[in-house]
Amino acid sequence: MSDMPETAAGTAVSGPGALWLALALAIGVYLVALIEEWAATGRVRPAVPLLGGLATLARESLVPRRPDRLLFEAAAPLLLVAALLAAAVLPLGPGLVVADLATGALFVNAALAYVLVALIMAGWGPDGAYAMVAGWRFLGQLVAYGMLIVMPLAAVGMRAESLSTVAVVRSQAALPNALAQPLGFAIFWVAALAICFLPPLDLPVAPGELAGGVFGEYTGARLAVMRLARLVLVLTLASTIVTFYLGGWLGPTLPPWAWTAAKTLAVVAALLVPGRFLPRLRGEHLLAWSWQLGIPLALANILWVGVTLLLVE
Amino acid sequence: MTGARTGAATWLRRLAARALARDLPAFVAPDPATARALGLDLAEAGLRVVPTPRHAAVLVLVGELPEGLRRAAAVAYAQMPRPRAILAIGAGALDPLPEPDVAVPADQDTLARGVGDLRGILVVTSFSPGVAAFDAAAVRTERRYTCPMHPEIVRDAPGKCPICGMNLIPQEEAGGQTGHEGMAMDHGPGPGHGAMHDASGGAAGVDYTCPMHPEVSSAVPSSCPICGMDLVPRDAQVAGPTHNPAEDQPTEAAPGGYTCPMHPEVSSDTPRSCPSCGMDLVPRRAPGTSGDNRAEHSAHTVAGDYSCPMHPEVTRDAPGSCPICGMDLVPRGKTGGGESTPLHSPANHRATPADDPPRPGGAVASGHAGHGDHGSASHSGRATTTAEGAGGVAHGAMGHGGMTATAPPHPAVPAAGHGVAVHAAPATGGADDPHDTPGLAAGDMAAMGQTTHGMGGMAHGGHDTGAHEMGDAGDMDHSMHAMGGFMSMVAMTRDLPRSRDGLPMEWAEVPFGPLSPGLPGGLALVLTLDGDVVARATRAAGPVRRGLVATWPGPRETFPDRFARLDPLTPVAYRLLAQRALETAAGLTLDAREARARVAALERERAASHLGWLAGFAELLGVGWLAERSAALQLALARAADPDALVPLHGEALRLAAGVERLPLLRRRLAAIGRPGEAAERRGPVARAAGVTADARAADPAYRALGFAPLVREGDDALARLLVRLAEIGQSLDLAIAAGDGAAAAPPPRHGTDGGERGTATLETPRGAATLHLLLDAGTVREAHLDAPSGGHAPLIAAVAEGRELADALVGIASLDLSPWELDR
């Protein structure tokens, strides 16, 4: 892998990067599925994700009686594409990135905005009340987390003096952002939980309330795509946290890709485990906390980062 | 295998079948707690419980299911993707479900073997070239077409309305009380399922039919086999399929009983056409035809008072558009709708007896419950605000249609038209029949390709009577639509009911249960959703109705056994209640040893019942850890053979309770949820969570000897109920251990040989005090009257749910720990 320039200009797409990313995603998704099962049951059974996936594919893929066919069909692929697009600008190692955009951090945010679109489509498409309520719930959730994902990213960009993800990673050589901007790290973590609607922020799925919510009407191959997209989304968000806050591939002794992998999987586990011990948040509480507490804190974070940058440099 | 997927067995399919056999997502009816109560561990047997039939491959039926639940399970089965299988555990009759692929008795070892057999079956027969479709009456759907303006027009095919020329819109009715009715129900183009859509019902020459399921017909008054509602005389079905389910009173056209839907001033004794517009006159039903609606509303709309829904300061003498925002002005009733509503107290919403289908009075009251907030402090202080103006419209749309000439017009009612005197008077006002007139707005929404949710047109027609309320403006919209003209969102949503925040929304009636995860299996609710706020919450009676009361009279020796079938999750409590009532009648007293044995058995069951509730409640809240721990503890308790085995469980229960107290965010999540209001009746843990020391055990000498004192918490919310039940789990296990031996064996039945005519006993069941009155005659039970705690709590459903966000409403309802078995006997 040849080193890419520190801040790439333009939109050069790296072919080897795409291959490596595809491989990393394939393995990563499998591992995320394993971790998910471990978090839920405490057991690790290596064959279960593969068998479960194959079984889901083998079942009928039903179309509800009166679907909005376009939305129903397009939702799962869109969710997958949104997650993949975001993953494409996240570096696995020095030079190991599909597209090192100058606006990488913004691009992540823009790609993840389609998660909302996909979930609302999945909620509206099947013509079922549970799914519809679940889809609109996610809109409320976006209103809560939307600012909390942009504002910490702005602070990260301030420190790197760039929005390129590669530059952001390199800016953490001395100190990872998780330590340099702990407030932003915490806020971004919550926002990441909200984007991939993991418990306790799984309002659009809500198994005990809405019987699967936006996933509730999907079966067979369509469900398999939906679940795959969700796994990729979790992986992407974990990778985003690693890139922006945990120093990406940086680390001693081990090769860069190993650091990326280890950090990402650790973040995946840390995203998945706490949900078992927390009740699902009420939508109004999430909104209130996000706006009354989260946004002032995010502003304080930006101020803090600005002051430290002025004083240190 | 009846649930095989069509397809020849290629090598790829054989491979897939092996994967299918290894992955067994299961949907459980009635609920997983029932399986655990029988000592069955589904996960250990290899089944992975999922919350929706859509994601399940195995339908697990636990215990004997009443017919209504079997029908719900049949719908759930129809929703499952093939290949799908049925595993029956200790089940009796399964009709209308197909034969189970594997049937085992309720025993863990045989269950594990049965799951093994099921895997073998799946490997071999998951795919099969010729598959018979699953077709049962319970899952049939019929599609008819109706006119949005003229619900009496119902056709089998799409076309134009003969009266107004509008396009007919599809109107679907699910034939079954579905397991997951919130979902679109069946398979669409799947092989063999297309036929379901074409079934048409309605035999001629019969007298009674279901208000919800017009295809049901019966020569005698009985309950609907689909939803369990009482059948009504067919001639009451004036409005056809969009009939209000709450309506069970026949109504007849009064003299001068025909009127024009568009011109209410037109009145005729015979059906003919309107002299003004030529439309066919429709029967003016005593309550709530569209014509009456308008007549009433024009009566209490002050002439020349038009206002902007967004800018209440804008008032005009004539309809027009707002100079500020351009919205169409709406008539503003002098009654407002936002003023205080002193007569609109929550207590009045609870007029519906628990065991009866909703009556008109109850329907009216609950119909208004969603608007109770208009009397709240936040609104009452302002004379006219945006929300209130809109709310006034909503009130007009919703409830006032029920008024007739026999009811006083609004200005006569001091409380701005909200008086209970008007609304809760079925004798004069009759049913406020929101389903009577599917509104223009709903029709338009459907016609424009907006989906209608839940049960199709029926879900929506109900709340749109207000379409007629706008007088001339409504007429204009109507003609606009007939011409296919453009209709703005403002015009479309103008007549929809308004939420608290003033947003016009389509309301949707969404069924939750009887197989909903997070609610007790068998409990069927119908929540009317206004966005994600529950505007109205009612219980749909029927899924577990078994006609038990009729089996109670009989020989006294077997009465406790018959009576104990009441609730399969608390058989001990009801057996003991029956025994005690018989003993009271015979004048017998218990010796101390037997009294202690009964305490042990009862307390053990209480702990198990609370743990089962806790697991479901945790599932609803999404706390996986708690759901798992309490489920494991419930299972261990069900399996514990002797009193010594209870000691470690007691320790575990205390640790669980301590762990729950430490869970972050839980208190915030539950505080202030599920408060039913002052006047509500409370029993058992619900009462003790409201600071009331109501406990029938306190009067029992056997309990006093063990040092029993009721555990009480303050708060009267879901949190307090959780804490009370957590504490009671530990207390009950403590009592069971202290009461000592005999806990495992059921106490021997005791019968008096002779004795009194009457026996009454009260016993603290896990859900609260139950009282049984017996009338005996020569060793035979003649009459038995039971007052069960869930019956007392059923009216709280509306009180804790209405006006709440959906998740909070469900948590509030679940915190009551209702037993559907006690409610539907």
HADDOCK unambig.tbl for C-alpha pairs under 7 A between the chains (distance, minus, plus):
assign (segid A and resid 51 and name CA) (segid B and resid 19 and name CA) 5.03 0.50 0.50
assign (segid A and resid 51 and name CA) (segid B and resid 23 and name CA) 6.80 0.50 0.50
assign (segid A and resid 52 and name CA) (segid B and resid 19 and name CA) 6.99 0.50 0.50
assign (segid A and resid 52 and name CA) (segid B and resid 23 and name CA) 5.78 0.50 0.50
assign (segid A and resid 54 and name CA) (segid B and resid 16 and name CA) 6.34 0.50 0.50
assign (segid A and resid 54 and name CA) (segid B and resid 19 and name CA) 6.20 0.50 0.50
assign (segid A and resid 55 and name CA) (segid B and resid 16 and name CA) 6.16 0.50 0.50
assign (segid A and resid 55 and name CA) (segid B and resid 19 and name CA) 5.14 0.50 0.50
assign (segid A and resid 55 and name CA) (segid B and resid 20 and name CA) 4.65 0.50 0.50
assign (segid A and resid 55 and name CA) (segid B and resid 23 and name CA) 6.67 0.50 0.50
assign (segid A and resid 58 and name CA) (segid B and resid 16 and name CA) 5.95 0.50 0.50
assign (segid A and resid 59 and name CA) (segid B and resid 81 and name CA) 6.02 0.50 0.50
assign (segid A and resid 59 and name CA) (segid B and resid 82 and name CA) 5.71 0.50 0.50
assign (segid A and resid 59 and name CA) (segid B and resid 83 and name CA) 6.18 0.50 0.50
assign (segid A and resid 60 and name CA) (segid B and resid 81 and name CA) 5.03 0.50 0.50
assign (segid A and resid 60 and name CA) (segid B and resid 82 and name CA) 5.42 0.50 0.50
assign (segid A and resid 61 and name CA) (segid B and resid 81 and name CA) 6.97 0.50 0.50
assign (segid A and resid 62 and name CA) (segid B and resid 81 and name CA) 6.75 0.50 0.50
assign (segid A and resid 62 and name CA) (segid B and resid 187 and name CA) 5.87 0.50 0.50
assign (segid A and resid 63 and name CA) (segid B and resid 187 and name CA) 6.22 0.50 0.50
assign (segid A and resid 63 and name CA) (segid B and resid 188 and name CA) 6.18 0.50 0.50
assign (segid A and resid 64 and name CA) (segid B and resid 184 and name CA) 5.60 0.50 0.50
assign (segid A and resid 64 and name CA) (segid B and resid 185 and name CA) 6.82 0.50 0.50
assign (segid A and resid 64 and name CA) (segid B and resid 186 and name CA) 6.36 0.50 0.50
assign (segid A and resid 64 and name CA) (segid B and resid 187 and name CA) 5.94 0.50 0.50
assign (segid A and resid 64 and name CA) (segid B and resid 188 and name CA) 6.06 0.50 0.50
assign (segid A and resid 65 and name CA) (segid B and resid 184 and name CA) 5.95 0.50 0.50
assign (segid A and resid 65 and name CA) (segid B and resid 185 and name CA) 6.62 0.50 0.50
assign (segid A and resid 65 and name CA) (segid B and resid 186 and name CA) 6.04 0.50 0.50
assign (segid A and resid 65 and name CA) (segid B and resid 187 and name CA) 6.25 0.50 0.50
assign (segid A and resid 65 and name CA) (segid B and resid 188 and name CA) 4.80 0.50 0.50
assign (segid A and resid 126 and name CA) (segid B and resid 184 and name CA) 6.96 0.50 0.50
assign (segid A and resid 127 and name CA) (segid B and resid 184 and name CA) 6.15 0.50 0.50
assign (segid A and resid 127 and name CA) (segid B and resid 451 and name CA) 6.15 0.50 0.50
assign (segid A and resid 127 and name CA) (segid B and resid 453 and name CA) 5.78 0.50 0.50
assign (segid A and resid 128 and name CA) (segid B and resid 182 and name CA) 5.76 0.50 0.50
assign (segid A and resid 128 and name CA) (segid B and resid 183 and name CA) 4.38 0.50 0.50
assign (segid A and resid 128 and name CA) (segid B and resid 184 and name CA) 5.10 0.50 0.50
assign (segid A and resid 128 and name CA) (segid B and resid 453 and name CA) 5.67 0.50 0.50
assign (segid A and resid 128 and name CA) (segid B and resid 454 and name CA) 6.07 0.50 0.50
assign (segid A and resid 129 and name CA) (segid B and resid 182 and name CA) 5.13 0.50 0.50
assign (segid A and resid 129 and name CA) (segid B and resid 183 and name CA) 6.25 0.50 0.50
assign (segid A and resid 129 and name CA) (segid B and resid 453 and name CA) 5.50 0.50 0.50
assign (segid A and resid 129 and name CA) (segid B and resid 454 and name CA) 5.62 0.50 0.50
assign (segid A and resid 129 and name CA) (segid B and resid 510 and name CA) 6.61 0.50 0.50
assign (segid A and resid 130 and name CA) (segid B and resid 182 and name CA) 5.68 0.50 0.50
assign (segid A and resid 130 and name CA) (segid B and resid 183 and name CA) 6.61 0.50 0.50
assign (segid A and resid 133 and name CA) (segid B and resid 532 and name CA) 6.45 0.50 0.50
assign (segid A and resid 207 and name CA) (segid B and resid 51 and name CA) 5.97 0.50 0.50
assign (segid A and resid 208 and name CA) (segid B and resid 51 and name CA) 6.67 0.50 0.50
assign (segid A and resid 208 and name CA) (segid B and resid 517 and name CA) 5.13 0.50 0.50
assign (segid A and resid 208 and name CA) (segid B and resid 518 and name CA) 4.95 0.50 0.50
assign (segid A and resid 208 and name CA) (segid B and resid 619 and name CA) 5.16 0.50 0.50
assign (segid A and resid 208 and name CA) (segid B and resid 620 and name CA) 4.17 0.50 0.50
assign (segid A and resid 208 and name CA) (segid B and resid 621 and name CA) 6.92 0.50 0.50
assign (segid A and resid 208 and name CA) (segid B and resid 622 and name CA) 6.44 0.50 0.50
assign (segid A and resid 209 and name CA) (segid B and resid 517 and name CA) 6.64 0.50 0.50
assign (segid A and resid 209 and name CA) (segid B and resid 518 and name CA) 6.21 0.50 0.50
assign (segid A and resid 209 and name CA) (segid B and resid 620 and name CA) 5.53 0.50 0.50
assign (segid A and resid 209 and name CA) (segid B and resid 807 and name CA) 6.87 0.50 0.50
assign (segid A and resid 211 and name CA) (segid B and resid 51 and name CA) 5.06 0.50 0.50
assign (segid A and resid 211 and name CA) (segid B and resid 52 and name CA) 5.24 0.50 0.50
assign (segid A and resid 211 and name CA) (segid B and resid 517 and name CA) 6.51 0.50 0.50
assign (segid A and resid 212 and name CA) (segid B and resid 51 and name CA) 6.66 0.50 0.50
assign (segid A and resid 212 and name CA) (segid B and resid 52 and name CA) 6.60 0.50 0.50
assign (segid A and resid 216 and name CA) (segid B and resid 52 and name CA) 6.77 0.50 0.50
assign (segid A and resid 216 and name CA) (segid B and resid 54 and name CA) 6.55 0.50 0.50
assign (segid A and resid 217 and name CA) (segid B and resid 54 and name CA) 6.34 0.50 0.50
assign (segid A and resid 219 and name CA) (segid B and resid 54 and name CA) 6.18 0.50 0.50
assign (segid A and resid 219 and name CA) (segid B and resid 55 and name CA) 6.34 0.50 0.50
assign (segid A and resid 219 and name CA) (segid B and resid 81 and name CA) 6.69 0.50 0.50
assign (segid A and resid 276 and name CA) (segid B and resid 623 and name CA) 5.37 0.50 0.50
assign (segid A and resid 276 and name CA) (segid B and resid 624 and name CA) 4.65 0.50 0.50
assign (segid A and resid 276 and name CA) (segid B and resid 625 and name CA) 5.23 0.50 0.50
assign (segid A and resid 277 and name CA) (segid B and resid 623 and name CA) 5.57 0.50 0.50
assign (segid A and resid 277 and name CA) (segid B and resid 624 and name CA) 6.67 0.50 0.50
assign (segid A and resid 277 and name CA) (segid B and resid 625 and name CA) 5.72 0.50 0.50
assign (segid A and resid 277 and name CA) (segid B and resid 663 and name CA) 6.66 0.50 0.50
assign (segid A and resid 278 and name CA) (segid B and resid 623 and name CA) 5.55 0.50 0.50
assign (segid A and resid 278 and name CA) (segid B and resid 663 and name CA) 6.77 0.50 0.50
assign (segid A and resid 278 and name CA) (segid B and resid 664 and name CA) 6.37 0.50 0.50
assign (segid A and resid 278 and name CA) (segid B and resid 665 and name CA) 6.69 0.50 0.50
assign (segid A and resid 279 and name CA) (segid B and resid 621 and name CA) 5.28 0.50 0.50
assign (segid A and resid 279 and name CA) (segid B and resid 622 and name CA) 5.35 0.50 0.50
assign (segid A and resid 279 and name CA) (segid B and resid 623 and name CA) 4.98 0.50 0.50
assign (segid A and resid 279 and name CA) (segid B and resid 665 and name CA) 6.77 0.50 0.50
assign (segid A and resid 279 and name CA) (segid B and resid 666 and name CA) 6.03 0.50 0.50
assign (segid A and resid 280 and name CA) (segid B and resid 621 and name CA) 5.75 0.50 0.50
assign (segid A and resid 280 and name CA) (segid B and resid 622 and name CA) 5.48 0.50 0.50
assign (segid A and resid 281 and name CA) (segid B and resid 669 and name CA) 6.82 0.50 0.50
assign (segid A and resid 282 and name CA) (segid B and resid 669 and name CA) 6.75 0.50 0.50
